[in-house]
Amino acid sequence: MTLAALARRLRERELSPVEAVTEALERIERLDPALNAFLSVRAEEALAEAAGLGGAGWRGPLHGVPVAVKDVIDVAGARTTAASRILADSVAEHDATVVARLRRAGAVVVGKLNTHEFAFGATTTSPHFGPARNPWDRERICGGSSGGSGAAAAARLVPGTLGTDTAGSVRIPACLCGVTGLRPSIGRVPNRGVVPVSWTFDTVGPIARSAEDCALLLDAIAGHDHADPSTLPAPVPDYVGGLSSGVAGLRIGVVSHLLEGAVDPRVVAAVEAALGELAALGARVERVDAGFLRETEVVTQLVMLPEAADAHLPWLRTRLADYGADVRARLLAGLLLPATALVTGQRARRRILGEARRLFEQHDLLAAPAMPVTAPRIGEEVVSAGAERLPYRLALMPFNSPWTCLGLPAASVPCGFVDGLPVGLALAGRRLAEETVLRAAHAFQQVTDWHELRPPVPV
C-alpha cells in the first residue's frame, strides 16, 4: 500500500493509527534482519504515539502514517549514530525541524535508517553497523548514502522515508532500489537537527513508492525555518494539489552526453522508452547539448570536500582511527586541499549557474539516466558502464553532480529493469520548481507501473 493510499484509509477511519503502526513494526521485525535497513526501531514509543493519535482530533494529512528517517536526522530521545563509531551513543535532545513537521502532520516515526557512515558515501556499507541490502538482490548494495531509506521503501517496511542528499544520496538509492526519490532545491527544506556533510549542498528529501507519496512528505517538511538560515523564505506550493496538471506542453531537454559513453546501453534504452511515454502525454522532448555540466563533477568536489573536512575537524584531530577507511580518506583529502580550492569551486559554480539559467529559459525540465548502471554487488568497487570499466564512485558522479552543484530539485523515477534490477529516470527542474518535477513524475506513473512492482521479499 502506498503512503497516499494508507493516509486515505486512515482519514476514512478504515484503519486506526495503532493498527497501521503495528503492521509496520511487525513487517520490520520479520523482514529487516535480512535487509539491515534499520539501525534502531522505536517500537514502544511509536505505539504510544499512535495510541495518542487515535483519541485525538485529526492531526493532518499524515495522521497515523508510520514513517522512518535516515539516522543522521535527530529524533528526540533516540540515538543519532550516523552509522559511525564516533556517534554510536549520541542521543538527540530535540527533534530535527523536519521530524517536528512530520509529527505536526500526524506521522509516527517508527525508527532510524541505515546510512553510509556520516552520510559521506554511495554504498551504505558501514564497517560499524553492516551493509544495507538491496531488496531486489540482497547481495547487492542499496546505494547511498540514504541506502536504508531506499531499502525500507522498496521492501514496504514503511510507506515513506526521509533521506538526505548532498551529492546524490537520495537519488542513488531511490534508483537502485526501484522507488521514487526527490532531492529538493537547496534551501527548500530545513537542515536544522541534521548531521552536516556540506553546507552548500546538503538537503533533506523524501524517498517513497510514488511521486504522490513524495509530494505528501514534501508538503509536510518544506518551508522556511526562522532558526535555520540555510532555508529560503519562499512560498511553498501545494505539491499534492499540483500533481494532476500533467505534462502537456512541458519542454524536456534530454542531456545528450549522459546517454553516451560510460553508461549501460540497456539503461539508456529504458530511459529513452520512458521519455517516449512523456512525449506521448504531450511533453516536448528534445536532446540538448549541455556539455558545461561536465564541469560540475570537479566543482562539486572542490566545494564539498573542504566543507566536510571542516565539519569533522574536531574528530579528525582526536578520533581519526574511528572512521571507516573510505570516509577517512575523503575527509583527509578535503583537509589537505589548499584554501584556494573552495574559493575556486564557488567561483566556478556561480559561472555554471549562469549557464544553467540560460538553458532553463528554453526548457522546463532536464532529463537523463539517474544512474549509469544497476546496483553493484556488495564489495564490488569497479563496474562496467557501457564499454568502460571504472570505479563505482567515478561512474555515478556525472549523473548526480550536475543537480547537486546547481542546487536544483531532481527526482529519480523508476522506469524499467535490467537483469531484474531497477533503472531510474532523472528529472531535474528549475530552482524551487519541485512541483514541476513531481507532476512530470506523477504523469509518467499514471501510465506505467514500474513503481508498483515488488521486490522478491515476503508479503
Secondary structure, DSSP 8 states (H G I E B T S, - for coil): --HHHHHHHHHTTSS-HHHHHHHHHHHHHHHHHHH--EEEE-HHHHHHHHHHHHTS----TTTT-EEEEETTB--TTSB--TT-STTTT-B-SS--HHHHHHHHTT-EEEEEE--SGGG-SSS-EETTTEE--BTTBTTB---SSSHHHHHHHHTTSSSEEEEEESSSTTHHHHHHHTSEEEE--TTTS--TTB--S-TTT-EEEEEESSHHHHHHHHHHH-S--TT-TTS-------TTTTGGG--TT-EEEEEGGGGSSSS-HHHHHHHHHHHHHHHHTT-EEEEE--GGGGGHHHHHHHHHHHHHHHHTHHHHHH-GGGS-HHHHHHHHHHHHS-HHHHHHHHHHHHHHHHHHHHHHTT-SEEEEES-SS---BTT--EEEETTEEEEHHHHHHHHHHHHHHHT--EEEEEEEEETTEEEEEEEEESTT-HHHHHHHHHHHHHH--GGG---SS--
